[in-house]
Amino acid sequence: MSKKWRLEFEAALKEMRRANPQIIASAIVRTDGLVLASELPRNADEGIVSAMSAAVLNIGNRSVNELNRGKLDKVIISGSKGDIVICGVGDIALLSAITNPDSNLGLVILEMRRASDKIKEILKQI
């Protein structure tokens, strides 16, 4: 992937975080676990975050398929210190966002959908 595309992905993540400060970290990851771009805290391991996000999305996809629930929209993991929201972006990527505790998930998901649309447009060019 060229540096140009990575910069465009990073800009989409920064815009999402600017639009909703409840999002404290985010990443765009291929479904095989390769990081395309991230906005993670310095102490976060990009490789672990990306691998876990891809694994969770794949398990979510398998679950909705096995239980005949249609196409997976998103996976939300709620913890005592905040939430992790993971959604597919087309067929080859996913968007993962980590939020503050007590964040408004509706607004987080809205911004993730906006970012997802931008990411899909970038992916079409690659």
N, C-alpha and C positions, 0 to 999 in steps of 0.2 A: 504494500500500500504506500502511495506517495505521501510525502509530508503535507502536501496541499490538502489531501482528503482528511488527514488526521487533524489539521488545523480547523477545517470546517466542522468536523465532529466535535472538537473541543469547544468551538464557538457555540454550537447548539446546546452543549451541556452547560456552558456558562450562562447562556440566555435563560435556560430553564431554571437555574439556581437564582439568577437575578430576579426573575419573575415570581419565584416562590422561595423565600429564604428559609422556609421550613425544610427544604431539601438541603442536607448538609454534605452529601457526597453522591456521586453518580458515575456510571460507566456505560459505555457501549461495547458490547461483546458479541463476537460471532457465536453461533450456536455450538461450535466445537470448543469454545472456551478461550479463543484468542482475543485479546483486548484490542479494540480499534481506537478507543480514546477513553480517558477517565479524568475525573475531578475528585480525587480521593485525598483524605488527610495524609500527611507525611508518614504516619505510623501504620497506615494500611498497606497490606501486601496486595498489589494489583493482580498478581497471578492467582492468589487464593480467592479474592473477590470475584474475579472473572470465572474461574473454574466452578465455584459454588453457584454462581448465578446461572451458568449454563446447565449445571446438573439439576438445579431446582426447576428451571423452565422445562427441561426434558422430562422430569418426573411429572410435572403438572400436565404436560401434553399427553403423556401416556395415561395418566389418571382420567382426564376427560374423554380420551378415546375409549378406554376400557369400560368406563361407566356411561358411555353414550351421552355425553353432555355437550356435544358440539365442538366448536373450535375454542381453544384456550384464549382467554382475554388477558388475564393477569394473575399473578400469584402474589399474595400479601402475607408476609411473615411479621407478626407483631411480637415485640419484646418489651420488657419493662423500661428500656431506655430508648425506644423508638421503633419504627417500622422499616421493613425492606420491601419495596414494591418492584416487581419484575414483570415486564411485558414484552411480548414479541414485537419485533420491527421487521415486517416482511418475513421471508422464509429463512434468512441467513443470519439474522442478528437479533439482539435483545437489548433492552434498556433497563438498567437497574438503578434505583434511587434509594438512598438511605435518608430517613427523616428524623427530625427531633421528636421527643415524646409529645404526645397530645397534639400532633399536627393534624390539620384538616385533610384527611385522605382524599376527599372529593377534589379539592383544589390541587393537591399533589398529582392526582391522576389526570386532571385536566391539563396541567403543564406538561406532563409526560406524553400525553397524546399530541400536543402541539410540537414537542421536540421530536417525537416519533415521525411525524409527517415530514419534518425537515430532514431527518436522518434517511428516510426512504428516498427522498429526492437525491441526496448525495450518493446513496448506494446505487441508484440507477445509472450514475455517471461512471461508476468504477467498472 
